[in-house]
Every structure is written in C-alpha cells, then in structure tokens.
Amino acid sequence: MSAHLSDAAEAMASVARSITDEQLTNKTPCTEYDVRALVNHLLFWGPSLAGAGRKESVPQPAAAESDVDLTTGDCRGRLLALLDDITSAWAPPSAWEGETSMGTPQMLPSPLMGNMIVGELAVHGWDLAVATGQRLELPADLLAHLRDTMFAAVEQGREMGLYGPAVAVPADAPPFDRILGLTGRDPAWA
C-alpha cells in the first residue's frame, strides 16, 4: 500500500515542480481554494498526515487554517519536502497496521487513514494540475487501487466533510473521472 501512496505523492510532486509564481492565484476545481490556498491547505495539514503514518500526534497551529498563510518563501520546495516526509512516514509496513489519528482523539484504522491520504494526494494533485494547465499522470495500478478504495469509502469521506456532493459522470467514463465525480469535482473542469 505504501507504493500507492508514494506514486500519488510523486504525481503531485511532478505537478508542484512546474507551478509558477504567476499561477498561485489561479482558481482550482476545489472551489474554496486558489492554487496558493490549496498549497497552504496541504502545508497546514501535511504534518498531521505524516504524523499519522508514524503514529505520532502532531499539534496544529492554534489558528484556523484560513488564518495561517504558510505559502510565503519557497512554497513549492516546502511542498516537495512535505510530500517526501509523508511518503517516508507511511513507507514502513507498521504504518499500515493498527489504528492512528491526525492528532485528534478520533482513531481510525491505519489502512483506512492511509488510503484516504492516497486519495487526497491524487485528487488534490489533479486540482493543482488542471489549475496550472498540467496533466496528472497516475499509474494504472494506482488508478485501480483508488477505484477500489475510494468507491468503498466515499460516503464516509462525504460525512467527514472531505468531499462535496457527487457530480454526475457517465458510467463508461475513465476510472479517475468517475472518482473525481464522486469527490464532487467535474472532470471536465477548465
């Protein structure tokens, strides 16, 4: 399973390396975020995602995410370092065993948490890609894994506020388009 997380992180990293300063104000399909705000979101929550893999509680800043701008300086470099940290935290088999949390009292099965992170990296990687005129490249085995895990857990994710209302996508659409529709994104967004 860590290979899927690594592949999703590398796909996002490939997109992040090409984001220019001029693109930081571009709108994204994740309606509440432009590119800068989405990178800020990733930088804000990323340490908790890595901490969950290590079974460590990582305290969040006292301020709300919207009140903390972490995108000053080399935000692309910091995002790339964070993706490396998340990948290494979830690399050992022990990361996928037992239960973990994102620094809250709510514990979840580690495989469920890890698969949610794989999905978040893939979907937010797509958000960043289409917002900056790029294409997100995901390996076929990762797409199959996302199909299996996200279709099974989408309602739980929606209840947790991770996904918006589903967007209708034809049943014969490519698998990732169907996943995007489940998460409330229009695969044809431009």
N, C-alpha and C positions, 0 to 999 in steps of 0.2 A: 504494500500500500504506500510505503514511503516513496516508491518510484513514481507513483501518480502525483503525489504532492510535489516532488522535485520537478516533474515535467510541467505541471501547472505554474510553478514558480518561475521556471526558466522561460516559459512562454510569455509571462507577464514581464519578466526582466528584459526580454528581447524587445518588447514594445517600449518599456521605460527608457531604454538606452537611446531611443530615437526621438523622444519628446523634446521639443524646443521650448525655450522661454516664451516665445510668442504664442505657443499652443496652450499655455497654462490657463488661459481664460476661455478656451473652447468649451461649449456645452457638451455634456455626456448623456448617454441614454439613461443613466441613473439620475433621474430628474432633479434631485435636490443638490447635485454636485456639478460644478465645472471641473476641469482637469485638476486645477490646483486643490480644490476642496476634496476631490476624490483621493488624490495623493495624500493630503492631510489626514483623511479618514484612515487610510492604510497605515500611515506612520503612527497615528494615535492608537489604533487597536492592535497593530502588528506585534508589539512586545508581549501582549497578552496571549496572542496566538502561539508565539514561540514558547512562552512560559507554560502553556497548556501541554505542549509536547514534552517539556521537561518535568511536568507535574509540580511546577513552581507557581506560586501566586505572585503576579506582577501588578502592583498597585497602579491604577490610572491616575493621571493628574486630577487634582481636586476640581478643576474647572470642567465644564462640559466640552465635548469635542468641538462644538461650534465656536467656543471662546478661546481655543488654543490653536494658533497657527504655527504648525511645525514645518511649513514649506519654505522658510527662509534659508538662504545659503544653498548648498548643493543638494536639493531635494531628490534629484534623480540618483545621486550617489548614495544618499541615505536610504532610499527605497531599495536599491540593489543590495545594500548591506543587510537590510531588514529581511529581504527575501532569502538571502543566504542563511541568516540566523534561523528563520522559520524552517527552512529545509533541513538544517543540521539538527534542530531540536526534535524534529519528527523522524529523523533517519533511523535511530535505534528501534529494534522490534519492541522494546519495553514501552516506547511512547504510545504504541497502539494497544496496550494491554490495560485492563482495569478501567478506572474512571479518572476524569480530570475536569478542570474548570478553567474559565478565563478570568480568574481572580475574584470570582463571586462565590457565594455559598452553594449555588446550584451546580451539582456534579452531573456530568453526562458520561456515558460510555466513551472511552477514548476513541474507538473506531468511528463512532458517530461524529465526535468533535473533529477528528482528523479529516473525515470525508466532507464535513461542512467547510473546512478550510480549503480543501482541494476545490470545491465548488466555488467558494468565494474568490479564490485566486483566478480561476478560469473565467468566471463571469465578469469580475472587475477588470481582468486583463482585456477582455473583449470591449468593455466600456471604454477603457483607455485607448485601445486600438482604433475603434471606429471614430472616436472623438478627435483623433490626431491623424486620420487618413491612412491608417495602417491595417494590416491583416493579422489576426491572431492565429498562429499555427499550433494546432494541438494534435499530438499523435493519435492514431486510430485506437490504440488500447486505452488511452486516457478518455477518449470520447465514449467508448463502451463502458468504462468504469463510471463516468459521470452519468450516463444514461441510467445505469443500474442503481446508483446511489441517490441521485437527485430525484428521480421519479418516485422512489420509495419514501423520501423524506421531505418532499416539497410542502406538504400541508403542515408538518411540524415547523418547518422554516417560516412559513407564512404566519403561523400563530406566534412565533418569536419575533415577528416584525422584520425578518430578513428579506422577504420578497413581497412585492406588490401583487395586485390581482393579476391572474393569468391573462396573457394576450393570446387570442386565438391564432393558431398556426396550423396549416394543413397537416394531416396525419402522415402524408408522404414527404414532408419537409425533411431536410437533413437533420440528424440527431441533435446537433448543437443548436440549431434553430428552434427545435422543439423544447430543449432545455431552457433557452433564453425566454421563450414564450411562457414557460412555467414560472420563471422568476419575475414575470411582469415586464419583460423587455420585448420590444418589437425588433425581430431580427433584421427588418428592412430599414431600421433607423438610419438616418443620414443627417 
